[in-house]
Amino acid sequence: MIQVIARCLIVAALCGTSSLLAQNEKKAKAGLPLVAGARVSPHETTYVRVGTDRSTSTLVSITYGRPYSARGGKGESRKIWGGLVPWNKADRLGADEATLILLQHPIDIGGKTIPAGAHTLYIVPSDTGASKLAFSSHIGKWGVPVDETKDVARVDLKKESIDKDVDQLTITLENHGSSGLIKIAWERTQFSVPFTIKK
C-alpha cells in the first residue's frame, strides 16, 4: 500500500512538473518573463465613474504595478524622473505587465478620440518639452520593451512639481462632473491630463 501511495505521489509530481514546464514554455513563446514568487511591486486598479448620475455615468479604470522609489520599498530611494525613468524615452508607466486602461465609452483627450475598450498606457516624460501619455492597441503584454508601433494616440501631459514626496507610483482618476482627470504622481512630480466622455 505504501508503494502504491509513493508511486501515485511520484506520478502527481511529474505531472505537475510537466504542466509547469508547459506553462513556462508558453510564457517564453509569448515573450512573457518567467515570474516566480511574490511580486516586488504591488498592483492596483483605480477607477472612476465620470458623470453626475450613476445610471448614465461612464466607468474608466486603470490597472498597474506600483513600484516604490526604493527598490522593493526598502533602502535608499532611487532617482525616478531622469534616472529609473529616463527623459524622452517611452516607459511602461508601472511595473511588471503593461498598464491597462479600460474605457466603457470613447473619450476625448488632448484633442484625440480614444475608442472604448482596452488599451495599454505608457508615458514619454520630458524634462524640458511636453511629456506624453500614450494609448496603445497592443494589450496583454509585459511592460518592457514598450511597443511604440501600435499607438492609438499620444497626448500632452501637464507637468508640475509637488511639495510632498510620493514614494510609490500613484495613478488617480477624478470625476469632475462632465469630465475626468488622470493624475500620475511619483517622487516630487505630478503629470495630469483632463478628458471628456464621448457618447
C-alpha angles and dihedrals in degrees: 000000000000090000091053091051091047091051091049090051091050092049091048091049092049092048091050092049093049090048090051091048090050090051091049090048090052091049092049092050090050091051093248120140121246101248119193127179132003121339118253092213118051118229127228141182117214121187144174137191107224114211141053099263123053093217093058100028123111125235120228120178136178124198116194147150113256110215120193126234087239116057106267090354092287134099131008119356119249124226103259112186109051090008121051087011105041122216119256095011129106112259129189094238095229140012136294113354119031115276110262128209120192119200122194090195132013117278133211109222129166092348093307131103117229113198122234116268137055125332137169115242124209136162135230103197121198129197095203109012135044115309114220136217110207129204114203133189091214101098136166097042140115114277097244136090093033111226106221094176096080100053116151090187145333120216133189118257125211108236122203140162118247128205099229123065111241106211097192131040106265126190117186133183121208133196114221097176103254094023142030137220132218115208126188117189131178134146104348097323132093127191122193142174131181124224139185130213117249113208 
